[in-house]
Amino acid sequence: MQDFRRKNAKLLGTASVFIIREIQQKQAWISDLYRDNDEQTLSFVGKYSIKSTPTIVANDILETLQIKL
């Protein structure tokens, strides 16, 4: 598996690929669980792109989840 996040990136090792697949399985499981329980999607999910600034994204998540720093 190739890591394309930067130029001249190296191939990912077996351990990295295993971790990525495990995380993807957990994401799918949680998605199924939420769908089966008619959970509402959080408003910030899928709202931003790679061009969005981290501060704006973080502040939106904190506000949506009603977390006070």
PDB file with SEQRES, HELIX, SHEET and CRYST1 records, atoms N, CA, C and O in Angstrom:
SEQRES   1 A   69  MET GLN ASP PHE ARG ARG LYS ASN ALA LYS LEU LEU GLY          
SEQRES   2 A   69  THR ALA SER VAL PHE ILE ILE ARG GLU ILE GLN GLN LYS          
SEQRES   3 A   69  GLN ALA TRP ILE SER ASP LEU TYR ARG ASP ASN ASP GLU          
SEQRES   4 A   69  GLN THR LEU SER PHE VAL GLY LYS TYR SER ILE LYS SER          
SEQRES   5 A   69  THR PRO THR ILE VAL ALA ASN ASP ILE LEU GLU THR LEU          
SEQRES   6 A   69  GLN ILE LYS LEU                                              
HELIX    1 AA1 THR A   14  ASP A   36  1                                  23    
HELIX    2 AA2 PRO A   54  THR A   64  1                                  11    
CRYST1    1.000    1.000    1.000  90.00  90.00  90.00 P 1           1          
ATOM      1  N   MET A   1       0.855  -1.168   0.000  1.00  0.00           N  
ATOM      2  CA  MET A   1       0.000   0.000   0.000  1.00  0.00           C  
ATOM      3  C   MET A   1       0.902   1.232   0.000  1.00  0.00           C  
ATOM      4  O   MET A   1       1.830   1.336   0.802  1.00  0.00           O  
ATOM      5  N   GLN A   2       0.620   2.147  -0.895  1.00  0.00           N  
ATOM      6  CA  GLN A   2       1.416   3.369  -1.025  1.00  0.00           C  
ATOM      7  C   GLN A   2       0.785   4.497  -0.209  1.00  0.00           C  
ATOM      8  O   GLN A   2      -0.436   4.658  -0.194  1.00  0.00           O  
ATOM      9  N   ASP A   3       1.622   5.265   0.461  1.00  0.00           N  
ATOM     10  CA  ASP A   3       1.174   6.452   1.188  1.00  0.00           C  
ATOM     11  C   ASP A   3       1.358   7.644   0.263  1.00  0.00           C  
ATOM     12  O   ASP A   3       2.489   8.030  -0.029  1.00  0.00           O  
ATOM     13  N   PHE A   4       0.260   8.233  -0.203  1.00  0.00           N  
ATOM     14  CA  PHE A   4       0.316   9.314  -1.186  1.00  0.00           C  
ATOM     15  C   PHE A   4       0.154  10.701  -0.563  1.00  0.00           C  
ATOM     16  O   PHE A   4      -0.112  11.665  -1.281  1.00  0.00           O  
ATOM     17  N   ARG A   5       0.309  10.823   0.757  1.00  0.00           N  
ATOM     18  CA  ARG A   5       0.080  12.113   1.397  1.00  0.00           C  
ATOM     19  C   ARG A   5       1.203  13.115   1.174  1.00  0.00           C  
ATOM     20  O   ARG A   5       1.024  14.301   1.449  1.00  0.00           O  
ATOM     21  N   ARG A   6       2.329  12.683   0.694  1.00  0.00           N  
ATOM     22  CA  ARG A   6       3.431  13.603   0.424  1.00  0.00           C  
ATOM     23  C   ARG A   6       4.303  13.045  -0.685  1.00  0.00           C  
ATOM     24  O   ARG A   6       4.255  11.854  -0.990  1.00  0.00           O  
ATOM     25  N   LYS A   7       5.099  13.917  -1.285  1.00  0.00           N  
ATOM     26  CA  LYS A   7       5.985  13.488  -2.355  1.00  0.00           C  
ATOM     27  C   LYS A   7       7.046  12.542  -1.801  1.00  0.00           C  
ATOM     28  O   LYS A   7       7.433  12.640  -0.637  1.00  0.00           O  
ATOM     29  N   ASN A   8       7.502  11.643  -2.632  1.00  0.00           N  
ATOM     30  CA  ASN A   8       8.554  10.684  -2.275  1.00  0.00           C  
ATOM     31  C   ASN A   8       8.196   9.821  -1.073  1.00  0.00           C  
ATOM     32  O   ASN A   8       9.082   9.375  -0.343  1.00  0.00           O  
ATOM     33  N   ALA A   9       6.902   9.583  -0.862  1.00  0.00           N  
ATOM     34  CA  ALA A   9       6.473   8.751   0.260  1.00  0.00           C  
ATOM     35  C   ALA A   9       6.860   7.300   0.001  1.00  0.00           C  
ATOM     36  O   ALA A   9       6.890   6.839  -1.140  1.00  0.00           O  
ATOM     37  N   LYS A  10       7.149   6.608   1.069  1.00  0.00           N  
ATOM     38  CA  LYS A  10       7.544   5.205   0.976  1.00  0.00           C  
ATOM     39  C   LYS A  10       6.312   4.309   1.086  1.00  0.00           C  
ATOM     40  O   LYS A  10       5.246   4.735   1.532  1.00  0.00           O  
ATOM     41  N   LEU A  11       6.487   3.080   0.674  1.00  0.00           N  
ATOM     42  CA  LEU A  11       5.417   2.105   0.833  1.00  0.00           C  
ATOM     43  C   LEU A  11       5.155   1.885   2.318  1.00  0.00           C  
ATOM     44  O   LEU A  11       6.081   1.872   3.129  1.00  0.00           O  
ATOM     45  N   LEU A  12       3.891   1.715   2.660  1.00  0.00           N  
ATOM     46  CA  LEU A  12       3.550   1.431   4.046  1.00  0.00           C  
ATOM     47  C   LEU A  12       3.893  -0.013   4.362  1.00  0.00           C  
ATOM     48  O   LEU A  12       3.718  -0.904   3.530  1.00  0.00           O  
ATOM     49  N   GLY A  13       4.378  -0.232   5.559  1.00  0.00           N  
ATOM     50  CA  GLY A  13       4.728  -1.582   5.990  1.00  0.00           C  
ATOM     51  C   GLY A  13       3.504  -2.391   6.361  1.00  0.00           C  
ATOM     52  O   GLY A  13       2.387  -1.876   6.412  1.00  0.00           O  
ATOM     53  N   THR A  14       3.733  -3.653   6.616  1.00  0.00           N  
ATOM     54  CA  THR A  14       2.655  -4.578   6.959  1.00  0.00           C  
ATOM     55  C   THR A  14       1.904  -4.127   8.207  1.00  0.00           C  
ATOM     56  O   THR A  14       0.675  -4.192   8.250  1.00  0.00           O  
ATOM     57  N   ALA A  15       2.637  -3.671   9.222  1.00  0.00           N  
ATOM     58  CA  ALA A  15       1.985  -3.231  10.465  1.00  0.00           C  
ATOM     59  C   ALA A  15       1.069  -2.043  10.207  1.00  0.00           C  
ATOM     60  O   ALA A  15      -0.038  -1.992  10.743  1.00  0.00           O  
ATOM     61  N   SER A  16       1.511  -1.084   9.393  1.00  0.00           N  
ATOM     62  CA  SER A  16       0.692   0.093   9.084  1.00  0.00           C  
ATOM     63  C   SER A  16      -0.571  -0.303   8.335  1.00  0.00           C  
ATOM     64  O   SER A  16      -1.656   0.195   8.633  1.00  0.00           O  
ATOM     65  N   VAL A  17      -0.433  -1.187   7.376  1.00  0.00           N  
ATOM     66  CA  VAL A  17      -1.593  -1.656   6.604  1.00  0.00           C  
ATOM     67  C   VAL A  17      -2.578  -2.372   7.521  1.00  0.00           C  
ATOM     68  O   VAL A  17      -3.789  -2.189   7.398  1.00  0.00           O  
ATOM     69  N   PHE A  18      -2.063  -3.185   8.439  1.00  0.00           N  
ATOM     70  CA  PHE A  18      -2.919  -3.903   9.380  1.00  0.00           C  
ATOM     71  C   PHE A  18      -3.704  -2.925  10.252  1.00  0.00           C  
ATOM     72  O   PHE A  18      -4.904  -3.104  10.463  1.00  0.00           O  
ATOM     73  N   ILE A  19      -3.034  -1.901  10.753  1.00  0.00           N  
ATOM     74  CA  ILE A  19      -3.692  -0.911  11.614  1.00  0.00           C  
ATOM     75  C   ILE A  19      -4.766  -0.154  10.834  1.00  0.00           C  
ATOM     76  O   ILE A  19      -5.864   0.068  11.344  1.00  0.00           O  
ATOM     77  N   ILE A  20      -4.455   0.239   9.612  1.00  0.00           N  
ATOM     78  CA  ILE A  20      -5.428   0.958   8.775  1.00  0.00           C  
ATOM     79  C   ILE A  20      -6.661   0.096   8.539  1.00  0.00           C  
ATOM     80  O   ILE A  20      -7.786   0.583   8.653  1.00  0.00           O  
ATOM     81  N   ARG A  21      -6.467  -1.153   8.218  1.00  0.00           N  
ATOM     82  CA  ARG A  21      -7.614  -2.048   7.974  1.00  0.00           C  
ATOM     83  C   ARG A  21      -8.433  -2.263   9.239  1.00  0.00           C  
ATOM     84  O   ARG A  21      -9.661  -2.321   9.188  1.00  0.00           O  
ATOM     85  N   GLU A  22      -7.752  -2.381  10.371  1.00  0.00           N  
ATOM     86  CA  GLU A  22      -8.462  -2.557  11.635  1.00  0.00           C  
ATOM     87  C   GLU A  22      -9.321  -1.323  11.950  1.00  0.00           C  
ATOM     88  O   GLU A  22     -10.463  -1.447  12.393  1.00  0.00           O  
ATOM     89  N   ILE A  23      -8.764  -0.151  11.719  1.00  0.00           N  
ATOM     90  CA  ILE A  23      -9.514   1.087  11.949  1.00  0.00           C  
ATOM     91  C   ILE A  23     -10.704   1.172  10.998  1.00  0.00           C  
ATOM     92  O   ILE A  23     -11.792   1.575  11.407  1.00  0.00           O  
ATOM     93  N   GLN A  24     -10.510   0.798   9.740  1.00  0.00           N  
ATOM     94  CA  GLN A  24     -11.610   0.826   8.773  1.00  0.00           C  
ATOM     95  C   GLN A  24     -12.728  -0.126   9.180  1.00  0.00           C  
ATOM     96  O   GLN A  24     -13.905   0.193   9.006  1.00  0.00           O  
ATOM     97  N   GLN A  25     -12.374  -1.290   9.721  1.00  0.00           N  
ATOM     98  CA  GLN A  25     -13.380  -2.241  10.189  1.00  0.00           C  
ATOM     99  C   GLN A  25     -14.171  -1.659  11.360  1.00  0.00           C  
ATOM    100  O   GLN A  25     -15.390  -1.818  11.437  1.00  0.00           O  
ATOM    101  N   LYS A  26     -13.466  -0.983  12.269  1.00  0.00           N  
ATOM    102  CA  LYS A  26     -14.141  -0.370  13.413  1.00  0.00           C  
ATOM    103  C   LYS A  26     -15.052   0.765  12.962  1.00  0.00           C  
ATOM    104  O   LYS A  26     -16.151   0.924  13.494  1.00  0.00           O  
ATOM    105  N   GLN A  27     -14.607   1.556  11.984  1.00  0.00           N  
ATOM    106  CA  GLN A  27     -15.449   2.628  11.454  1.00  0.00           C  
ATOM    107  C   GLN A  27     -16.724   2.060  10.839  1.00  0.00           C  
ATOM    108  O   GLN A  27     -17.810   2.601  11.041  1.00  0.00           O  
ATOM    109  N   ALA A  28     -16.590   0.978  10.095  1.00  0.00           N  
ATOM    110  CA  ALA A  28     -17.755   0.348   9.472  1.00  0.00           C  
ATOM    111  C   ALA A  28     -18.699  -0.204  10.538  1.00  0.00           C  
ATOM    112  O   ALA A  28     -19.917  -0.081  10.409  1.00  0.00           O  
ATOM    113  N   TRP A  29     -18.151  -0.807  11.579  1.00  0.00           N  
ATOM    114  CA  TRP A  29     -18.965  -1.367  12.651  1.00  0.00           C  
ATOM    115  C   TRP A  29     -19.744  -0.259  13.363  1.00  0.00           C  
ATOM    116  O   TRP A  29     -20.942  -0.394  13.611  1.00  0.00           O  
ATOM    117  N   ILE A  30     -19.059   0.827  13.686  1.00  0.00           N  
ATOM    118  CA  ILE A  30     -19.722   1.944  14.365  1.00  0.00           C  
ATOM    119  C   ILE A  30     -20.787   2.563  13.464  1.00  0.00           C  
ATOM    120  O   ILE A  30     -21.871   2.907  13.934  1.00  0.00           O  
ATOM    121  N   SER A  31     -20.489   2.707  12.181  1.00  0.00           N  
ATOM    122  CA  SER A  31     -21.458   3.258  11.236  1.00  0.00           C  
ATOM    123  C   SER A  31     -22.711   2.388  11.184  1.00  0.00           C  
ATOM    124  O   SER A  31     -23.828   2.904  11.212  1.00  0.00           O  
ATOM    125  N   ASP A  32     -22.530   1.083  11.109  1.00  0.00           N  
ATOM    126  CA  ASP A  32     -23.672   0.163  11.104  1.00  0.00           C  
ATOM    127  C   ASP A  32     -24.472   0.268  12.399  1.00  0.00           C  
ATOM    128  O   ASP A  32     -25.702   0.292  12.371  1.00  0.00           O  
ATOM    129  N   LEU A  33     -23.781   0.328  13.524  1.00  0.00           N  
ATOM    130  CA  LEU A  33     -24.438   0.418  14.826  1.00  0.00           C  
ATOM    131  C   LEU A  33     -25.278   1.687  14.920  1.00  0.00           C  
ATOM    132  O   LEU A  33     -26.425   1.642  15.366  1.00  0.00           O  
ATOM    133  N   TYR A  34     -24.711   2.818  14.500  1.00  0.00           N  
ATOM    134  CA  TYR A  34     -25.449   4.077  14.536  1.00  0.00           C  
ATOM    135  C   TYR A  34     -26.656   4.040  13.609  1.00  0.00           C  
ATOM    136  O   TYR A  34     -27.736   4.507  13.970  1.00  0.00           O  
ATOM    137  N   ARG A  35     -26.474   3.482  12.409  1.00  0.00           N  
ATOM    138  CA  ARG A  35     -27.587   3.401  11.458  1.00  0.00           C  
ATOM    139  C   ARG A  35     -28.694   2.505  12.011  1.00  0.00           C  
ATOM    140  O   ARG A  35     -29.874   2.843  11.907  1.00  0.00           O  
ATOM    141  N   ASP A  36     -28.323   1.365  12.598  1.00  0.00           N  
ATOM    142  CA  ASP A  36     -29.307   0.430  13.146  1.00  0.00           C  
ATOM    143  C   ASP A  36     -30.083   1.033  14.317  1.00  0.00           C  
ATOM    144  O   ASP A  36     -31.226   0.653  14.570  1.00  0.00           O  
ATOM    145  N   ASN A  37     -29.459   1.977  15.032  1.00  0.00           N  
ATOM    146  CA  ASN A  37     -30.106   2.606  16.183  1.00  0.00           C  
ATOM    147  C   ASN A  37     -30.678   3.975  15.856  1.00  0.00           C  
ATOM    148  O   ASN A  37     -31.027   4.743  16.753  1.00  0.00           O  
ATOM    149  N   ASP A  38     -30.774   4.277  14.561  1.00  0.00           N  
ATOM    150  CA  ASP A  38     -31.352   5.548  14.090  1.00  0.00           C  
ATOM    151  C   ASP A  38     -30.706   6.774  14.738  1.00  0.00           C  
ATOM    152  O   ASP A  38     -31.386   7.754  15.041  1.00  0.00           O  
ATOM    153  N   GLU A  39     -29.408   6.713  14.944  1.00  0.00           N  
ATOM    154  CA  GLU A  39     -28.672   7.861  15.495  1.00  0.00           C  
ATOM    155  C   GLU A  39     -28.587   8.960  14.439  1.00  0.00           C  
ATOM    156  O   GLU A  39     -28.506   8.675  13.244  1.00  0.00           O  
ATOM    157  N   GLN A  40     -28.605  10.202  14.880  1.00  0.00           N  
ATOM    158  CA  GLN A  40     -28.476  11.340  13.986  1.00  0.00           C  
ATOM    159  C   GLN A  40     -27.007  11.578  13.651  1.00  0.00           C  
ATOM    160  O   GLN A  40     -26.141  11.439  14.515  1.00  0.00           O  
ATOM    161  N   THR A  41     -26.730  11.931  12.415  1.00  0.00           N  
ATOM    162  CA  THR A  41     -25.375  12.265  12.007  1.00  0.00           C  
ATOM    163  C   THR A  41     -25.001  13.619  12.591  1.00  0.00           C  
ATOM    164  O   THR A  41     -25.807  14.550  12.574  1.00  0.00           O  
ATOM    165  N   LEU A  42     -23.789  13.731  13.104  1.00  0.00           N  
ATOM    166  CA  LEU A  42     -23.330  15.007  13.641  1.00  0.00           C  
ATOM    167  C   LEU A  42     -23.105  15.980  12.491  1.00  0.00           C  
ATOM    168  O   LEU A  42     -22.631  15.590  11.424  1.00  0.00           O  
ATOM    169  N   SER A  43     -23.446  17.241  12.709  1.00  0.00           N  
ATOM    170  CA  SER A  43     -23.446  18.232  11.637  1.00  0.00           C  
ATOM    171  C   SER A  43     -22.073  18.490  11.032  1.00  0.00           C  
ATOM    172  O   SER A  43     -21.984  18.916   9.880  1.00  0.00           O  
ATOM    173  N   PHE A  44     -21.006  18.243  11.775  1.00  0.00           N  
ATOM    174  CA  PHE A  44     -19.674  18.524  11.251  1.00  0.00           C  
ATOM    175  C   PHE A  44     -19.097  17.390  10.419  1.00  0.00           C  
ATOM    176  O   PHE A  44     -18.079  17.576   9.751  1.00  0.00           O  
ATOM    177  N   VAL A  45     -19.720  16.227  10.444  1.00  0.00           N  
ATOM    178  CA  VAL A  45     -19.206  15.078   9.687  1.00  0.00           C  
ATOM    179  C   VAL A  45     -19.376  15.328   8.191  1.00  0.00           C  
ATOM    180  O   VAL A  45     -20.493  15.525   7.712  1.00  0.00           O  
ATOM    181  N   GLY A  46     -18.274  15.320   7.461  1.00  0.00           N  
ATOM    182  CA  GLY A  46     -18.289  15.538   6.027  1.00  0.00           C  
ATOM    183  C   GLY A  46     -18.455  16.988   5.606  1.00  0.00           C  
ATOM    184  O   GLY A  46     -18.574  17.276   4.415  1.00  0.00           O  
ATOM    185  N   LYS A  47     -18.465  17.899   6.559  1.00  0.00           N  
ATOM    186  CA  LYS A  47     -18.714  19.307   6.283  1.00  0.00           C  
ATOM    187  C   LYS A  47     -17.484  20.025   5.739  1.00  0.00           C  
ATOM    188  O   LYS A  47     -17.610  20.984   4.978  1.00  0.00           O  
ATOM    189  N   TYR A  48     -16.314  19.572   6.120  1.00  0.00           N  
ATOM    190  CA  TYR A  48     -15.082  20.281   5.783  1.00  0.00           C  
ATOM    191  C   TYR A  48     -14.225  19.505   4.791  1.00  0.00           C  
ATOM    192  O   TYR A  48     -14.400  18.302   4.597  1.00  0.00           O  
ATOM    193  N   SER A  49     -13.300  20.220   4.170  1.00  0.00           N  
ATOM    194  CA  SER A  49     -12.369  19.604   3.221  1.00  0.00           C  
ATOM    195  C   SER A  49     -10.952  19.734   3.759  1.00  0.00           C  
ATOM    196  O   SER A  49     -10.734  20.311   4.825  1.00  0.00           O  
ATOM    197  N   ILE A  50     -10.012  19.207   3.033  1.00  0.00           N  
ATOM    198  CA  ILE A  50      -8.603  19.275   3.409  1.00  0.00           C  
ATOM    199  C   ILE A  50      -8.118  20.726   3.441  1.00  0.00           C  
ATOM    200  O   ILE A  50      -7.112  21.034   4.080  1.00  0.00           O  
ATOM    201  N   LYS A  51      -8.830  21.606   2.758  1.00  0.00           N  
ATOM    202  CA  LYS A  51      -8.453  23.021   2.723  1.00  0.00           C  
ATOM    203  C   LYS A  51      -8.981  23.800   3.928  1.00  0.00           C  
ATOM    204  O   LYS A  51      -8.593  24.951   4.128  1.00  0.00           O  
ATOM    205  N   SER A  52      -9.843  23.206   4.719  1.00  0.00           N  
ATOM    206  CA  SER A  52     -10.405  23.877   5.890  1.00  0.00           C  
ATOM    207  C   SER A  52      -9.328  24.049   6.959  1.00  0.00           C  
ATOM    208  O   SER A  52      -8.476  23.181   7.151  1.00  0.00           O  
ATOM    209  N   THR A  53      -9.384  25.175   7.640  1.00  0.00           N  
ATOM    210  CA  THR A  53      -8.377  25.410   8.671  1.00  0.00           C  
ATOM    211  C   THR A  53      -8.705  24.600   9.925  1.00  0.00           C  
ATOM    212  O   THR A  53      -9.869  24.502  10.312  1.00  0.00           O  
ATOM    213  N   PRO A  54      -7.691  24.022  10.560  1.00  0.00           N  
ATOM    214  CA  PRO A  54      -7.915  23.196  11.750  1.00  0.00           C  
ATOM    215  C   PRO A  54      -8.645  23.936  12.867  1.00  0.00           C  
ATOM    216  O   PRO A  54      -9.451  23.337  13.580  1.00  0.00           O  
ATOM    217  N   THR A  55      -8.374  25.222  13.027  1.00  0.00           N  
ATOM    218  CA  THR A  55      -9.012  25.999  14.090  1.00  0.00           C  
ATOM    219  C   THR A  55     -10.522  26.079  13.886  1.00  0.00           C  
ATOM    220  O   THR A  55     -11.291  25.902  14.830  1.00  0.00           O  
ATOM    221  N   ILE A  56     -10.936  26.345  12.665  1.00  0.00           N  
ATOM    222  CA  ILE A  56     -12.376  26.432  12.366  1.00  0.00           C  
ATOM    223  C   ILE A  56     -13.052  25.079  12.570  1.00  0.00           C  
ATOM    224  O   ILE A  56     -14.139  25.002  13.143  1.00  0.00           O  
ATOM    225  N   VAL A  57     -12.410  24.022  12.103  1.00  0.00           N  
ATOM    226  CA  VAL A  57     -12.974  22.676  12.258  1.00  0.00           C  
ATOM    227  C   VAL A  57     -13.096  22.327  13.741  1.00  0.00           C  
ATOM    228  O   VAL A  57     -14.147  21.877  14.197  1.00  0.00           O  
ATOM    229  N   ALA A  58     -12.017  22.539  14.483  1.00  0.00           N  
ATOM    230  CA  ALA A  58     -12.018  22.204  15.912  1.00  0.00           C  
ATOM    231  C   ALA A  58     -13.077  23.002  16.664  1.00  0.00           C  
ATOM    232  O   ALA A  58     -13.790  22.447  17.500  1.00  0.00           O  
ATOM    233  N   ASN A  59     -13.188  24.298  16.375  1.00  0.00           N  
ATOM    234  CA  ASN A  59     -14.186  25.122  17.055  1.00  0.00           C  
ATOM    235  C   ASN A  59     -15.606  24.665  16.745  1.00  0.00           C  
ATOM    236  O   ASN A  59     -16.467  24.692  17.624  1.00  0.00           O  
ATOM    237  N   ASP A  60     -15.859  24.249  15.512  1.00  0.00           N  
ATOM    238  CA  ASP A  60     -17.182  23.748  15.145  1.00  0.00           C  
ATOM    239  C   ASP A  60     -17.498  22.457  15.902  1.00  0.00           C  
ATOM    240  O   ASP A  60     -18.611  22.278  16.396  1.00  0.00           O  
ATOM    241  N   ILE A  61     -16.522  21.567  15.988  1.00  0.00           N  
ATOM    242  CA  ILE A  61     -16.731  20.311  16.712  1.00  0.00           C  
ATOM    243  C   ILE A  61     -16.992  20.591  18.188  1.00  0.00           C  
ATOM    244  O   ILE A  61     -17.912  20.021  18.774  1.00  0.00           O  
ATOM    245  N   LEU A  62     -16.189  21.466  18.791  1.00  0.00           N  
ATOM    246  CA  LEU A  62     -16.382  21.808  20.205  1.00  0.00           C  
ATOM    247  C   LEU A  62     -17.766  22.406  20.442  1.00  0.00           C  
ATOM    248  O   LEU A  62     -18.445  22.059  21.408  1.00  0.00           O  
ATOM    249  N   GLU A  63     -18.176  23.303  19.554  1.00  0.00           N  
ATOM    250  CA  GLU A  63     -19.490  23.934  19.699  1.00  0.00           C  
ATOM    251  C   GLU A  63     -20.615  22.914  19.534  1.00  0.00           C  
ATOM    252  O   GLU A  63     -21.561  22.892  20.321  1.00  0.00           O  
ATOM    253  N   THR A  64     -20.506  22.074  18.511  1.00  0.00           N  
ATOM    254  CA  THR A  64     -21.550  21.055  18.274  1.00  0.00           C  
ATOM    255  C   THR A  64     -21.689  20.100  19.448  1.00  0.00           C  
ATOM    256  O   THR A  64     -22.801  19.743  19.834  1.00  0.00           O  
ATOM    257  N   LEU A  65     -20.557  19.683  20.018  1.00  0.00           N  
ATOM    258  CA  LEU A  65     -20.576  18.738  21.133  1.00  0.00           C  
ATOM    259  C   LEU A  65     -20.734  19.429  22.478  1.00  0.00           C  
ATOM    260  O   LEU A  65     -20.750  18.776  23.522  1.00  0.00           O  
ATOM    261  N   GLN A  66     -20.852  20.760  22.451  1.00  0.00           N  
ATOM    262  CA  GLN A  66     -21.023  21.583  23.656  1.00  0.00           C  
ATOM    263  C   GLN A  66     -19.905  21.329  24.665  1.00  0.00           C  
ATOM    264  O   GLN A  66     -20.150  21.086  25.846  1.00  0.00           O  
ATOM    265  N   ILE A  67     -18.677  21.391  24.167  1.00  0.00           N  
ATOM    266  CA  ILE A  67     -17.491  21.212  25.004  1.00  0.00           C  
ATOM    267  C   ILE A  67     -16.882  22.586  25.265  1.00  0.00           C  
ATOM    268  O   ILE A  67     -16.592  23.333  24.329  1.00  0.00           O  
ATOM    269  N   LYS A  68     -16.693  22.908  26.518  1.00  0.00           N  
ATOM    270  CA  LYS A  68     -16.086  24.184  26.924  1.00  0.00           C  
ATOM    271  C   LYS A  68     -14.640  23.918  27.333  1.00  0.00           C  
ATOM    272  O   LYS A  68     -14.357  23.003  28.106  1.00  0.00           O  
ATOM    273  N   LEU A  69     -13.731  24.735  26.800  1.00  0.00           N  
ATOM    274  CA  LEU A  69     -12.320  24.596  27.180  1.00  0.00           C  
ATOM    275  C   LEU A  69     -12.040  25.361  28.457  1.00  0.00           C  
ATOM    276  O   LEU A  69     -10.908  25.366  28.939  1.00  0.00           O  
TER     277      LEU A  69                                                      
END                                                                             
